[in-house]
Amino acid sequence: MFGCVTKIKRIIARLIKVEIPKSLYYLKGVNSEDKKKIFTIIERVQPDTALITIAFNDEEYIVKQIELVNRFCADNYIYVIADNSNDMTKSETIQASIEKSGCDRTVYIKLPSNPFSKKGFGSISHGVALTRMVKFLSNRPGIAYIGTLDHDIFPYKKFSVKEYLNQQVFYGLMQSIDEKWYLWPGFSFWNVEKMREFKNKELNFEPVPGLDTGG
């Protein structure tokens, strides 16, 4: 009986700390200003590939990454920097740095306040931010491939996401713990069209017990 009560308390605690805040976060959606920015760049570029990086309180790596992706990516791509920072001064600096970079394939958007951007919830914060952006972009007409990059991933030679994904559903850096495996979302690429063949399945980058972000 005591064990049952303890289990119920754990379930209630998780509902209060994780599940309810997470549901409310997803309900916020992408705001109209950011939708307009994304729709505008998609209309102008007509991309088939969308790359996504979740920024968090650091602008130096992001600027270098934009420069190198622009230099080496051989695809017709757009690059979405989704800012998950919990420091508004840092967010302003990140936005200004991205706009100053002058890359016309890159768009900055500020994600809504994330209830998990605090000590001990970093994996959930990153996971829900990625999930909301991937869901949004994968439903845009013309986007056939999506890649998720950590903010400190730097390409050093020509690459094509399309070449890796033409004949397969996903590609990336596999992580495994015991018998479970997943793709590290700091370096994962997905064939959106092939993913649609898996009915009742969708990309979700949240951590699960025993596995980190992307599990």
C-alpha positions in Angstrom: 0.0 0.0 0.0 2.8 2.4 0.9 4.5 1.7 -2.4 1.3 2.5 -4.3 0.9 5.8 -2.5 4.5 6.7 -3.2 4.1 5.9 -6.9 0.9 8.1 -7.1 2.8 11.0 -5.4 5.6 10.7 -8.0 3.1 10.7 -10.9 1.3 13.8 -9.4 4.7 15.6 -8.9 5.7 14.9 -12.5 2.4 16.2 -13.8 2.8 19.4 -11.8 6.6 19.9 -12.6 6.8 18.6 -16.2 3.7 17.5 -18.1 1.3 20.4 -17.4 4.0 23.2 -18.0 5.1 21.3 -21.1 1.5 21.2 -22.5 1.0 24.9 -21.8 4.3 25.7 -23.6 3.3 23.8 -26.7 0.0 25.6 -26.8 1.7 28.9 -27.2 2.6 28.1 -30.8 4.8 30.3 -33.0 3.8 34.0 -32.8 2.5 35.8 -35.8 5.6 38.0 -36.2 7.9 35.0 -36.3 5.6 33.1 -38.7 5.7 36.1 -41.0 9.5 36.1 -40.9 9.7 32.4 -41.7 7.0 32.5 -44.4 8.9 35.5 -46.0 12.2 33.7 -46.2 10.6 30.5 -47.4 8.8 32.4 -50.2 12.0 34.1 -51.2 14.4 31.2 -51.0 12.1 28.3 -52.0 14.2 25.9 -49.9 13.9 22.1 -49.7 16.1 22.0 -46.5 15.6 23.7 -43.2 18.4 23.7 -40.6 17.6 24.5 -37.0 19.8 25.6 -34.1 18.5 26.3 -30.6 20.4 29.3 -29.2 20.9 29.7 -25.5 22.7 32.7 -24.0 25.6 32.6 -26.4 26.2 34.6 -29.6 29.8 33.9 -30.5 29.4 30.3 -31.6 26.2 31.1 -33.5 27.8 33.8 -35.6 30.7 31.5 -36.6 28.3 28.6 -37.3 26.2 30.8 -39.6 29.3 31.9 -41.5 30.5 28.3 -42.0 27.0 26.8 -42.9 26.6 29.6 -45.5 30.1 28.8 -46.9 29.8 25.0 -47.0 26.1 23.9 -47.3 25.5 22.9 -50.9 21.7 22.6 -50.5 19.0 25.1 -51.1 18.4 25.8 -47.4 17.2 28.1 -44.8 18.7 28.3 -41.4 16.4 29.1 -38.4 18.0 30.2 -35.2 15.4 29.7 -32.5 16.5 31.6 -29.4 15.7 29.7 -26.1 17.7 32.1 -23.9 16.5 33.1 -20.5 18.6 36.2 -20.4 17.0 39.0 -22.4 20.3 41.0 -22.8 21.9 37.9 -24.3 18.9 37.5 -26.6 19.2 41.0 -27.9 22.9 40.4 -28.5 22.2 37.2 -30.4 19.6 38.8 -32.5 21.8 41.8 -33.3 24.8 39.5 -34.2 22.7 37.4 -36.5 21.3 40.4 -38.3 24.8 41.9 -38.6 26.1 38.7 -40.2 24.2 39.6 -43.4 23.3 36.0 -44.3 20.0 36.2 -46.2 19.2 32.5 -45.6 19.2 32.9 -41.9 16.2 34.0 -39.8 16.2 34.7 -36.0 13.1 34.0 -33.9 12.7 34.3 -30.2 10.9 31.4 -28.6 8.4 32.0 -25.8 9.5 31.8 -22.2 10.5 28.2 -21.5 9.4 26.9 -18.1 12.3 24.4 -18.1 15.1 26.9 -18.7 16.4 26.5 -15.2 18.9 24.3 -13.4 18.1 20.6 -13.6 15.7 20.9 -16.6 18.2 21.7 -19.4 17.5 18.6 -21.4 13.7 19.1 -21.3 14.1 22.8 -22.2 16.2 21.9 -25.3 13.9 19.1 -26.2 10.6 20.9 -26.2 12.2 23.9 -28.0 13.4 21.6 -30.8 10.2 19.7 -31.0 8.0 22.8 -31.5 10.3 24.1 -34.2 10.6 20.8 -36.1 6.8 20.3 -36.0 6.3 23.8 -37.4 8.9 23.6 -40.2 8.1 20.1 -41.2 4.6 21.2 -42.1 5.7 24.0 -44.4 5.2 23.2 -48.2 8.4 22.4 -50.0 10.5 21.5 -46.9 11.6 17.9 -47.6 14.6 17.7 -45.2 15.3 19.0 -41.7 18.5 19.1 -39.8 19.1 20.0 -36.1 22.5 21.3 -35.1 23.9 22.2 -31.7 25.2 25.8 -31.6 28.9 24.7 -31.5 28.8 22.4 -34.6 31.1 23.8 -37.2 31.2 22.4 -40.8 34.7 22.5 -42.4 34.0 21.3 -45.9 31.2 21.1 -48.5 28.2 19.0 -47.4 24.7 18.2 -48.6 21.9 17.1 -46.3 19.9 16.0 -49.3 22.7 13.6 -50.5 22.6 11.8 -47.2 18.8 11.6 -47.0 17.9 10.7 -50.6 17.7 7.0 -49.8 17.1 6.9 -46.1 14.8 8.3 -43.4 17.4 9.8 -41.0 21.1 10.4 -40.5 23.2 11.6 -37.6 25.2 10.7 -34.5 23.8 7.7 -32.7 23.8 7.6 -28.9 23.1 4.4 -27.0 22.6 3.4 -23.4 22.1 -0.3 -22.7 19.8 -1.5 -25.4 18.2 1.9 -26.2 19.5 4.2 -28.9 18.6 7.6 -30.4 20.1 10.3 -32.5 21.8 13.1 -30.7 19.7 16.2 -31.7 22.9 18.3 -31.9 23.6 16.5 -35.2 20.5 14.8 -36.7 18.9 15.0 -40.1 15.5 13.8 -41.2 13.7 13.1 -44.5 10.4 14.7 -43.8 8.6 13.1 -46.7 9.7 9.6 -45.7 8.8 10.3 -42.1 5.2 10.9 -43.2 5.0 7.3 -44.3 5.2 6.3 -40.6 1.6 6.9 -39.7 0.8 8.0 -36.1 4.5 8.8 -35.6 6.1 12.2 -35.3 9.5 13.6 -34.3 9.8 14.4 -30.7 13.1 15.5 -29.1 12.2 15.3 -25.5 14.3 13.2 -23.1 12.9 10.1 -21.6 14.0 8.3 -18.4 17.5 7.0 -19.0 18.1 9.0 -22.2 19.1 12.6 -22.8 17.6 15.2 -25.2 16.3 13.3 -28.3 15.7 10.1 -26.5 
